[in-house]
Amino acid sequence: MKYRNANHVLPEELIEMIQEYVQGEYIYIPIKEKFQSESLTDYKMELEKRDAHIYTRYLEGLGNKRLAEIYHLSESSIRRIIIKQRKGYRMMREKIHKILTEWGLQDDEVKQIYDTTWQVGEHYVLKVYSDLDMMERNIKILQTLDAMNIPVGQIVPTNEKKQYVSEEDAFYFLSKKLPGSNIVQIGNDKNIALLMGEIIADLHIAFKKCEDGEVFWNNSLLDEMNGWVKENFQKNNWKYISKENYEKILSELTAIYHKLPVQLIHRDVHFGNFLFEKGKFSGYIDFDLSQRNIRIFDICYFLLGMLSEKEKLEITADIWFELVRDVFTGYEKKLQLSEEEKKAVPYVMECIELLFVSYFEDQKDVRCAEDAYKIFEFVWKQEEKIWKSIP
């Protein structure tokens, strides 16, 4: 093992942060495995998107107190997020106008709608990437789905017929803006879950036709649970869940995992990534996290998202079980699920929430870790009711 002086390889601000934990001692920094890096990047991106959503709703007029209630954060955390987002907005605005000259749109009004997404005028959306591979995956998905008449944002080539523009280690592409907006509450709308099941199934059917192993990376929920998720829990002395209970849940998923169909999935299925206009579905957005994984992941992730935001969506825990039934009913109107997939639903849900617990615990985000554990615990205690809710 090679010894290196931290002053020669690390930035000063990072050294100061490390010195808060240890000084004058040797520390070992392990090699990061590829699948760990990609998986952890998923959850970092999800946090970045959450922060972008918070800033967007702040711009729409919601106060810090209300935002703190909605996103289960402290008001000081909300203020910190808004300050960071506002700084990034100002820094990017001039650069965006310069980039838009490639499309002749430099005079159009520009409005940030997400952390890496800008609305240009009334008809276009500009996305910004630091990862070329991720952008190319997204472009490929959009082009393939568009060719199949699936409602997604159509890529707009530059004046020189290029698909994207690169400048200063960043990459930009322009697409047509889809009509409609996100659903923000369900209330008494009993049909939305049935419709969402159909919409997710339609996307899975289309995804099967655009899979390409050279473009889309493979991921495995089971590998993550056996890898970095477990390692984080061990490192933190099994604070949230005992090793015995963790191994039990893992063994239940392991026993059935090899029978679960794997394909290209969206990976970030929540209401924010589906658009509706006048009550009708109008399009899919945001394929940044798309990957090959177990098919049932998307449905479980969507249902967990509704459970975690039940106050915002104006639903109760009892209504959630009805939504579970309706989502599966809608999905199977288009695409049949196997009995093994239905059996695996609570196990997959539990592992997704433990994954978040592990990630947030490692990030020292106690509030989010505790919220994720509460959802895990709810699912764990309600396995039988969840199975009975699935048609």
C-alpha positions, 0 to 999 in steps of 0.5 A, a space after each residue: 500500500 502506497 503512502 501519499 501526503 494528503 496535501 499533494 492529492 486533496 483540495 484544501 477544503 476537503 482536508 479541512 473536512 477530514 480533519 474534523 474526524 481524524 488528524 495525524 493518522 493513516 486512513 485507508 481509502 478503499 477502491 470504488 467498484 464500478 457497480 457501486 459507483 453507478 448505483 450510488 450515483 443513482 441516489 445522489 441524482 435522486 437527491 439532486 432532483 429532490 432539491 431541484 423540485 424544492 427550488 421549483 416549488 419555492 419559485 412557485 410561491 411555497 414558503 420554507 415552512 410548508 416545503 419543510 413539511 412536504 419534504 420532511 426536512 428542517 427549515 434550515 435545510 430548506 434554506 440551504 437548498 434554496 441558496 445553493 439552487 439560486 446560486 447555480 441558477 445565476 451561474 448557468 443563466 448566461 451560459 445557457 443563452 450562449 449555448 442556445 445560439 446553436 439553435 438560434 434561440 438565444 433571445 428566447 426566455 429561459 426558465 429553470 424547471 429542474 436542476 439540470 433542465 431549462 424551459 426555452 420559450 414555450 416550446 422547448 426544453 434544454 437538458 444539461 449533462 456532465 456525463 456524456 454516456 448518460 446523455 447518449 443513453 437518454 437521446 437513444 431512448 427518446 429517439 427510439 420511443 419517438 419512432 414507436 409513437 410513444 409520447 416523449 420529447 422529440 430531439 431538436 437538432 442544432 442549426 448544423 444538424 448536431 444532436 447535442 452541443 458540448 462546452 466546458 465539460 458539459 453537454 446540452 441537447 434540446 427537445 420539444 416540450 411536451 404538453 401537460 403537467 405533473 399530478 400533485 394530488 390524488 384525492 378522490 380520483 380512483 382511476 389514476 392508479 389504474 391508468 398509471 398501471 397501464 402507462 407503466 406497462 406501455 412503457 415496459 412493452 416499448 422498452 423491450 423493443 429498444 434494449 441494447 446491452 452496449 448502451 444500457 448498463 445492467 444493474 441488480 437490486 440483489 447485488 446492491 443489497 449484497 454489496 454497498 447497502 450491506 457494507 454501509 449497515 455493517 460500518 454503522 453497526 446495524 443501527 436501524 436493522 439487525 443483521 439477522 433480520 437483514 439476512 432474512 429479508 435478503 434470503 427471501 429475495 435471493 430465493 426468488 430473484 433468478 425467476 424475476 424477468 429482467 429488462 430495461 426499466 425507467 428506474 425513477 417512476 413517480 408522478 413527477 416524470 409523467 405528464 397529463 393534460 386535461 386528465 389524459 396522459 400526455 407523455 413520459 420524461 426523464 430517462 437519466 436513470 434508465 437501466 436493465 434491472 428486474 421489471 417489478 422494480 418500477 411498479 414497487 418504486 412507484 407504489 412506495 413513492 405514493 406511500 412516502 408522499 401520502 399526505 401531499 397526495 391526500 391519501 391514507 394508508 388504507 387507500 394506498 392498499 386500494 391503489 396497489 390493487 388498481 396499479 397491478 390491475 391496470 398493468 396486467 390489462 396490458 402486460 401479464 406479471 408472473 406469480 414469482 413477481 407478485 410474490 416478490 413485491 413486498 421483498 422488493 419494496 423492503 429492499 428498496 427502502 433499506 437501500 435508501 436507509 443505508 444511503 441516507 445513513 451513510 450521508 449522515 441524513 438522519 431524518 431521511 434515513 428514519 423516514 425510509 425506515 418507517 416505510 420499510 417497517 410498514 411494508 414489512 409488517 403488512 406483507 400479507 395485506 400487500 399480497 392480498 391487494 395484488 389481483 
